[in-house]
Amino acid sequence: MVSRKQVSTNDFKNGLNVEVDGVPWKVIEFLHVKPGKGSAFVRSKLKNYLTGGVVDKTFRAGEMLALPDLQKREAQFTYSEGDTYIFMDNENYEETRLKRDDEWAAFLKEGLTCSLLFFNGKVLSVEPPSFIDLEVVECPPGVKGNTASGGGQKPATLETGAVVQVPLFIEAGSKIKIDTRTGTYLSKA
């Protein structure tokens, strides 16, 4: 039997992939708890890659979990047909068709290179680049005096259809940098 890589629950971090009962999970949140009495434990929120469901799970501190055998492949987002998104593998040029998932689809534009995460030959998720430059297509005008401190925000619709909060000085036609992991405005591009 081949020995598999493992990780301790003490080493949890957001975004870590673990395998529990043969199923791949993504750590969304975690908290190390050391009660006054009793042993320490780790309270976590995990997302099931296969079903998309999120569960709260508690582990003993220091418990060892297997790392899932995941493969990452670079693919270019080529186009969408309704709720189906088509990606082309950058190495073998095969097409992969995926149903839209709001977790990753909001910031995709044609020609963007993403990472596809595979488990047992099945695509689990799409990871767009962490930072991306997009054009603002619709944005209400920022009016001076809208805020007491001058640091107000307003909604802006991007070329992909996503809506993000931006500073008042951003206008339609502006290019902005977005953090795709949090969906937040970073700066002008």
SULDA-V572985 format. One record per pair of residues at least 12 apart in sequence whose C-alpha atoms are under 7 Angstrom apart, sorted by sequence separation. I is the first residue (numbers start at 1). J is the second residue. D is the distance in Angstrom with one decimal. If there is no record, write none. Layout:
# SULDA-V572985
i-><I | I>
j-><J | J>
d-><D | D>
This chain:
# SULDA-V572985
i-><15 | 30 | 31 | 44 | 45 | 75 | 76 | 85 | 86 | 114 | 115 | 153 | 154 | 176 | 177 | 14 | 15 | 30 | 31 | 44 | 75 | 76 | 84 | 85 | 114 | 115 | 153 | 154 | 175 | 176 | 13 | 14 | 30 | 43 | 44 | 75 | 76 | 84 | 85 | 114 | 153 | 154 | 175 | 14 | 29 | 30 | 43 | 74 | 75 | 84 | 85 | 114 | 152 | 153 | 29 | 42 | 43 | 74 | 83 | 84 | 139 | 152 | 28 | 41 | 42 | 83 | 139 | 27 | 28 | 41 | 42 | 138 | 139 | 27 | 28 | 41 | 42 | 138 | 164 | 166 | 26 | 27 | 40 | 41 | 136 | 137 | 164 | 165 | 25 | 26 | 40 | 136 | 137 | 164 | 25 | 26 | 104 | 136 | 137 | 25 | 104 | 135 | 136 | 24 | 25 | 104 | 134 | 135 | 24 | 134 | 142 | 142 | 141 | 79 | 78 | 139 | 9 | 77 | 78 | 139 | 77 | 138 | 76 | 77 | 137 | 76 | 77 | 136 | 137 | 76 | 136 | 75 | 76 | 135 | 136 | 74 | 75 | 135 | 136 | 74 | 75 | 135 | 74 | 75 | 134 | 135 | 73 | 74 | 133 | 134 | 72 | 73 | 133 | 134 | 24 | 72 | 73 | 133 | 20 | 72 | 132 | 133 | 19 | 71 | 72 | 131 | 132 | 18 | 19 | 70 | 71 | 131 | 132 | 18 | 19 | 70 | 71 | 131 | 18 | 19 | 70 | 130 | 131 | 17 | 18 | 69 | 130 | 10 | 17 | 109 | 130 | 9 | 10 | 108 | 9 | 107 | 8 | 9 | 106 | 8 | 9 | 106 | 107 | 8 | 106 | 133 | 7 | 8 | 6 | 7 | 6 | 7 | 6 | 7 | 5 | 6 | 4 | 5 | 107 | 50 | 49>
j-><27 | 42 | 43 | 56 | 57 | 87 | 88 | 97 | 98 | 126 | 127 | 165 | 166 | 188 | 189 | 27 | 28 | 43 | 44 | 57 | 88 | 89 | 97 | 98 | 127 | 128 | 166 | 167 | 188 | 189 | 27 | 28 | 44 | 57 | 58 | 89 | 90 | 98 | 99 | 128 | 167 | 168 | 189 | 29 | 44 | 45 | 58 | 89 | 90 | 99 | 100 | 129 | 167 | 168 | 45 | 58 | 59 | 90 | 99 | 100 | 155 | 168 | 45 | 58 | 59 | 100 | 156 | 45 | 46 | 59 | 60 | 156 | 157 | 46 | 47 | 60 | 61 | 157 | 183 | 185 | 46 | 47 | 60 | 61 | 156 | 157 | 184 | 185 | 46 | 47 | 61 | 157 | 158 | 185 | 47 | 48 | 126 | 158 | 159 | 48 | 127 | 158 | 159 | 48 | 49 | 128 | 158 | 159 | 49 | 159 | 168 | 169 | 171 | 110 | 110 | 171 | 42 | 110 | 111 | 172 | 111 | 172 | 111 | 112 | 172 | 112 | 113 | 172 | 173 | 113 | 173 | 113 | 114 | 173 | 174 | 113 | 114 | 174 | 175 | 114 | 115 | 175 | 115 | 116 | 175 | 176 | 115 | 116 | 175 | 176 | 115 | 116 | 176 | 177 | 68 | 116 | 117 | 177 | 65 | 117 | 177 | 178 | 65 | 117 | 118 | 177 | 178 | 65 | 66 | 117 | 118 | 178 | 179 | 66 | 67 | 118 | 119 | 179 | 67 | 68 | 119 | 179 | 180 | 67 | 68 | 119 | 180 | 61 | 68 | 160 | 181 | 61 | 62 | 160 | 62 | 160 | 62 | 63 | 160 | 63 | 64 | 161 | 162 | 64 | 162 | 189 | 64 | 65 | 64 | 65 | 65 | 66 | 66 | 67 | 66 | 67 | 66 | 67 | 180 | 124 | 124>
d-><5.3 | 6.7 | 5.2 | 5.7 | 6.2 | 5.9 | 5.2 | 5.6 | 6.5 | 6.7 | 5.0 | 5.9 | 5.5 | 4.3 | 5.2 | 5.4 | 6.0 | 5.6 | 6.3 | 5.3 | 5.2 | 6.5 | 6.3 | 5.2 | 5.6 | 6.4 | 5.2 | 6.3 | 6.1 | 4.6 | 7.0 | 5.3 | 4.1 | 6.1 | 6.0 | 4.2 | 6.6 | 5.5 | 6.2 | 4.5 | 4.6 | 6.2 | 5.3 | 5.8 | 5.6 | 6.2 | 4.5 | 6.2 | 5.0 | 4.6 | 6.3 | 6.2 | 6.1 | 5.6 | 5.0 | 5.7 | 6.5 | 5.8 | 5.7 | 5.8 | 6.6 | 6.1 | 5.5 | 6.9 | 5.2 | 5.2 | 4.6 | 6.2 | 5.5 | 5.7 | 6.1 | 5.9 | 6.4 | 4.7 | 6.7 | 4.4 | 5.7 | 5.0 | 6.9 | 6.0 | 5.5 | 6.6 | 6.6 | 4.4 | 6.4 | 5.8 | 6.4 | 6.7 | 6.0 | 5.1 | 5.4 | 5.9 | 5.4 | 6.9 | 5.4 | 6.7 | 6.2 | 4.5 | 5.7 | 4.7 | 6.7 | 5.7 | 6.1 | 6.4 | 5.6 | 6.9 | 6.5 | 5.6 | 5.9 | 6.5 | 4.6 | 6.4 | 7.0 | 5.8 | 5.2 | 6.0 | 6.8 | 5.5 | 5.6 | 5.4 | 5.5 | 5.2 | 5.8 | 5.4 | 5.1 | 5.5 | 6.2 | 5.1 | 5.9 | 4.2 | 5.3 | 5.6 | 6.0 | 6.1 | 5.5 | 6.7 | 5.5 | 5.7 | 6.2 | 5.8 | 6.1 | 4.4 | 4.6 | 6.7 | 5.5 | 6.3 | 5.5 | 6.2 | 6.4 | 5.6 | 6.1 | 5.2 | 5.4 | 6.5 | 5.9 | 5.6 | 6.7 | 4.4 | 7.0 | 4.7 | 5.6 | 6.3 | 6.6 | 5.8 | 6.2 | 6.6 | 5.4 | 6.5 | 5.3 | 6.6 | 5.0 | 5.6 | 6.8 | 6.0 | 5.6 | 5.6 | 6.6 | 4.7 | 4.8 | 5.0 | 5.0 | 5.8 | 5.9 | 6.5 | 5.7 | 6.6 | 5.3 | 5.9 | 6.8 | 6.2 | 6.1 | 5.9 | 5.3 | 6.5 | 5.3 | 5.9 | 5.2 | 5.5 | 6.5 | 5.5 | 6.3 | 7.0 | 6.6 | 4.5 | 5.3 | 6.1 | 5.5 | 6.3 | 6.1 | 5.4 | 5.4 | 6.3 | 4.3 | 6.6 | 6.0 | 5.3 | 6.6 | 5.7 | 6.8 | 6.7 | 5.7>
